[in-house]
Amino acid sequence: MPDRHGPMRVVYQQGIPGTNWESFETSASNDTLDRITLGILELDPEWLADTLETSEIDAVEREFGVVVEAPGDGGETELPADRFDVERFEGSATFTDGGITGLYYKVEVADTDDGDVTGFRVEATSDDGATDSFEHLPDGPDSGAPERSNFEVGLFTDRIVEGPITVTLSAADEDSAGSFVGLTTVQFPATAE
């Protein structure tokens, strides 16, 4: 794994219990890993200072042009994803001879600190490099609620793609100033470890 993907390793290992980071990084393209890592860094990258190795910090700062340093107060930094709770993230799809079409996700995200989740985004990348996404901000980026849900997030509804598909769920709240925070990344269909 290139060291620049260290932020994604940290989020993956802390946020997706029972999964194997090494098999995930091997099956995902560097382009996909770069895009997800960049999404993680769009928030304040300071929280990564205590979790990344020195080589990863150097690579992230060089590759993405950010500064990763400890907070000035020396206190413990809350992970951005800790403000959210994934209540539901379940996928289903139609399988054809050519692959997968009509990937649908049921999504429910709750806010764990102050009830101001504004929405969520689902991004998908198929094994053949096709991408699709869905963004749900029902009241705009400045109006929060205790939870946001959508029970028919449709991806790849107009084409057939090759599986497995890497699917990432992100959420935003009033605290994130419109930036989405990566919550979980899964493969569809799920692969056995």
WOVEN-V264077 format. One line per field, one symbol per residue. phi: phi as a letter, one per 30 degrees, with the letter a starting at -180 (. if undefined). psi: psi as a letter, one per 30 degrees, with the letter a starting at -180 (. if undefined). Layout:
# WOVEN-V264077
phi = ???
psi = ???
This chain:
# WOVEN-V264077
phi = .dedceededddddcbdiccdddddddcdddddddddddddddddeddedccdedddedddddcicccbdeddiddcddedddbbddaabcbaccbddkbbhdbbcbbbccccbibdclbbcbbbddcidbaabcbbdcidcccbeabbacadcbhdcacbdcdcdbccbbbbdddhidccdcabbcbddcdd
psi = kkffgeeeeeeefffikgljeeeeeefkleeeeeeeeeeeffajgeffefflleeeeeeeeeefhlkjlkkffglkkkkeffflkjekiklllkklefbklikkkkkjklkfeghhkfalkkkkklfgfklllkkjieglfgjllelklkgijkkhfglklkllkkkkkllllffghfkkkkekklkklkkk.
